[in-house]
Structure formats: C-alpha cells, structure tokens
Amino acid sequence: MAFFYILESKKNGRFYYGSTTDLKRRLEEHNRGKTKATRYLIPWLLRYYEEYPTLKQARRREYQVKRWKSRVKVLELISQGVG
C-alpha cells in the first residue's frame, strides 16, 4: 500500500505534496525536521491523502497535483475529505 498526501503548514498555510509507503512515519519525519524541504515550516497537518496499490501510482498522482499550480484546485480536492 502507498499514499499520496497533502500537508499544510500551521505556520503560514503553505501546502506540501508527497508520496510514501508509511504515512504515519512520514508525517512524523516532517514534524521532527527530518525533511530538509519542510523543516522551516513546522508544524505540519495532514490535510488529505489517497491510497494506491503501488508507490509508483502514488507518485504519479503527486506529480499530477503538483502540475495543477492552483491553490483553488487543491482546496477543492481537500474539501472532498481525507482519504
């Protein structure tokens, strides 16, 4: 099982998009400052995720959402609910 996820920084509301096979561990890494790209905006909240059979499929979805470059579209996705 793999996940595509969206985090939101409590510090300034910015989003971070990622994919992983262990969602709980990855969120903890983000919030402990283990990820260089996100450490300066701690703490992070999990706002949305989707499950996929493979990490390759989750990464494909991550790249798709990153290409949107639209906060409005991302907020619409999040409003559909977690999972």
Helices and strands as residue ranges (DSSP letters): E 2-9, E 15-20, H 23-31, G 39-41, E 44-52, H 55-68, H 71-79
